[in-house]
Amino acid sequence: MARLLNRRRALGLFGAAGGTIALAACGGDELTSSGSTASATPTPTATSTATSTPTPTSTSASCVSFAEETNGPYPADGTNTSNGATSNVLTNTSFVRSDVRSSILASTNTAAGIELTITLQLADVNNDCAVLEGYAVYMWHCNAEGDYSLYDLPQQDYLRGIQVSNANGQVTFTTIIPGCYNGRYPHIHFEVFSSLANATGGRYAVLISQFAVLKSQLTTIYASNAVYASSISALSSSTLSGDNVFGDNTSAQQDAMMLTLVDDGDGTWSANATVGIAT
C-alpha cells in the first residue's frame, strides 16, 4: 500500500482570498514546487480500507506490480501548496468524469490536441491478478504544449478526472495525447484509491504512479499536428533510461508502464494497460 499522503486540507480550487489559484510554473516532476512541499502523514485511518471485495476473476495470465512514483509538483490532489493555497480537485465531485478534455469550473475551454481513449484494468498482483472492482483512479497530465492546468494555466482545470473501476476492474478516460516538456520523458500521472469515498474524502492512495508514452509514436504524432510544435524538441532530447522517474524501474515495469497507442483510423487513438497493484 502506498505511503499515506498528507490529509487534504484543501482550500478547493480557489484561494481563500478569492480568485483562481496561480500555481508554480512548468518544470521537471519533482516532489516539491516553488514555495511548496508535499509531506506524508504516517498513520492511515480506518476509513482507508477497501470498501469492495475484488472478484476472483483473473485479468490475464500475469500482471506486473507498478513502480511507486512521485506525483510531481502539479497534482492538484491537496498535497502541495503555492502562494498559501492548496488545489484539490479530488474533493470536488465535478471531476468524477470520463471525458477530461474540458475545463469545468473557471472556464469551459477544451484542451487542444489529438483525442486519446485510455482503458485501464486494475489487477491484484497478490491474488492471481484478480480484477479490482470499485477502486477509484485519478488521472492527470499536461496539455499539448507541456503545460499543466491549475498551475501553468491557473484559469483551466482540464485534463484531470476520476473514474471508478467496473466489475471487470476497468476505467476509461477520454483525453488528448499529452505533450512533452524539457526535463521529462512524456508521461501521464495517476493515483489509485481503494474507493471513491477515499479519493474524494482526501484519504490516501494505494498506488501513485505514471505511464510513459512510446517515443517513436509520439515523434510521428507531434509532427502531424501543429498544436504539438513546442513538444517536438523536448521529445527529441528525452530518453526513458535517462528519465528521473522511469529510468530506475525494472525492465518488466518499464514494459508494463509504457502505453502503446493504437491508431483508430478516424483521427483518434486509443491505449490499453493492466495496472498491477499490491493490495
N, C-alpha and C positions, 0 to 999 in steps of 0.2 A: 504494500500500500504506500502510496507516495507520501512524502512529508506533509505534515499539516501546514497549510498556508495560514498566514495571519488572518484573523477574523475580519470579514469585510465590513469595517465600519465606514461604509461608503457615504459620501455626500451626494451620490447619484451622479448623473451626467452633467450637472451644473454646479458651480461653486457656491459656497454659502453666500457670497456677495452678489450672486445673480450672474446670468450670462453663461455661455458655454465655456467649458474648461479649456484653456490654451495650454497644451502639454508639450513635452520635450520634442526637439527636432529629430529628424531621422538619423539613425546611426546603427552600429552593429548590435545584434541581440545579446545584451549583457544583462546581468541580474539587476543592475541599477541604472537609473537615468539621472539626468541633471537635477539635483535637489531632491532625489528620491531614493529610497532603499526598500526593497521587499524583505520583510522579516517573517520568520516562521514561528508559529506557536506550537510547542511540542506535544501537547496533550489533546487528543481528539475527544469529542463529546459523544454521548450515547446516540445523538441524532445522526451521526455519520455512518451508521451501519446500513448495509444494503437493505432496501425495502422489498426487493423481489428475489425470488429464487430462480436461478437460471435453469432452463430445461436441459435434460441430458443430451439433447441433440448435438452432434459434433458438426462444426463448420467445415472441417476438412481433415485430411489425414494428419496434418501437423499445423502448428501455429508458432510464431516467434514472439517472445516477450519483448515489447518495445522498450528502448532505452529511455530512461528519465532524462528530460532536457529542460533547460531554462525556459520560462515563459516570456523572457525578454523584457525590454523596457516599455512595450506598448500593449499590455494585455487587456486593459480596461476591465479587470476582474477584481478590483479592490485591493490589490497587493502593492500598488505603488502610487505615489503622490507627486504632484508638481504644483508649485505656487500655492501650497497649502490645501489643495483639494484632491479628492480621490475619485476616480472614474470607475464605475462598476455597472456594466450592463447586465450582469447576472441577476441582479435583484429587480430588474425591470422585465415583466412578462412579455412586453412587446418584442423582445429579442428571441422568444421561443418561436422560431420560424425556420422554414426550409430554404426559401429564396432569400439570400442575404445581400443581393446586389444593390438595394436601395437604402438610403437613409430614411429614418422614420420619426425622428424627434425634431432636431433643429432645422432640418430641411427634408425635401423629398427627392433629392438628387440621386441618380443612379450611376454607379461606378462604370466608367467606360472600359471596354475590354471584351475579349472573346469568351463566350459562355462556356462554363465547365460544370458538369454534374459529377459530384463525388459521392460514391456509396461506400460506406464503411461497415464492416461486420466485426462486432466485438466478440472476442473469444477468450475463454478462461484457460490459460495455459496450465493451471493446476488441476484441471478437471477434463482432461482429454479434449481440449478445445471446445467445450460446451458453449453454446451461444449464451450471451449475457443480455437478457431482456430487461427493460425498464431502467437502463443506465442512461445518463444524460451526457451528451457531447457538446462542448462549446468550441467552436472553430472560428479563427480569425486569421487574416493575412493582409499584406499590403496591396495597394492598387496597382494598376499597370505601370505607373511611374515610380513605384517603390515607396510610396507614402502611406502612412497609417492614419485611418480615421481616428478622431478624438485626440490626436497628438500632433502630427504634422498638419492635419486638416481638422482643426477643432470644431468646425461647423458641420462636419459629416460624421455619421456613425454607421456607414455601410461596411460590408464585408465582415460582419460579426453576427453570429447566430447560434442558437441552441436547439438540439433535437434529441428526442428520446428513442432509444432502440426498441424495435418492434419484437414480435415473437420469434423472428429469425435473427435477432441480435443486430439488426441493420438500422442505420440512419443515412439519410440522403440530403445533401446540400446542393443547391444551385447557386453558383458563384461565377467568378471570372478567373481566367488563368492569371496567376499573380505575376507581377513584375519582379525585377531584381535590382538591388542596390549595392553599392560598394561595401565590401567587408563581409558579406554573407553569400552563401550559396542559396539559390532560390528555394523557398520553403513555405510551408503552411503550418501554423500553430494549432494545437488543440489540447483541451483538457477533458478528462473523463471523470464523471461523478457517479456514485453508486445509485443516485436517484435524482429526479428533477428537483425535489424538495431540498436536497443537499446543495445542488447547484445554485438555485435561486435564493436559498436561505443563507448564502455566504459561508457554507461549510468548506470542506477540503476535497481536493481531487484525489482519486485513486491512481491517476496517471496524468502527468504533464509531459507532452512530447511534441514532436514536429515531423512533418513529412518533407522529404526532398522531392524535387520535380526533375525529371530526366533532362539533362542539359542539351543533348543532341536534338531533342524535340523542340525545346524552347528556342534554340538558335533559329530554327526554321519558322516557328510561330511568330517570334518577335519581328523577324524580317518581313513578315507578311502583313503587318498591321502597324500603321504609323503611331498609334497610341503607345506602343511599346518602344519607341525610338530611344528614349533615355535609358532603357534597360539593357540595350544591346552591348554597350561597352562594359558595364558591370558584370554581365553574364560571361563575357569572353575571358575575364580575369579571375573568375571563380572556379574553384575545384572542390569536389566532395572531400578528398583526402586532406585538403588544407583548411577546410571549414572548422571553426572553433566549436561547432555543435556536433556535426556528423562525423568529423574526422577520426574520433577515438572510438567509434562504435565497432562492433564485430562485423564481419562480412555478412553474416546472416541478418543482423539488424539493419545494416545498410540496404540490403536487398528488400527486406520487408517494409522498410520505411521510405522506399523510393516509389513514387507514383509514376506509373507508365500511362500516358494519355492515349486515348483511342479516338481517332477522327470519326465522328458520327456521319460525315458526308453531307451535312447540311449547314456547315459553318460553325457547328458546335463540337465540343469534345466531352469525353467522359473518362472516369477513372474509378477503379475499384481496389479496395485494400482490406486485408484482415488485420485487425489490431489485437495483438496478443496482450492480455492483461493478467498479472499475477494477483489473484484475489486473495 
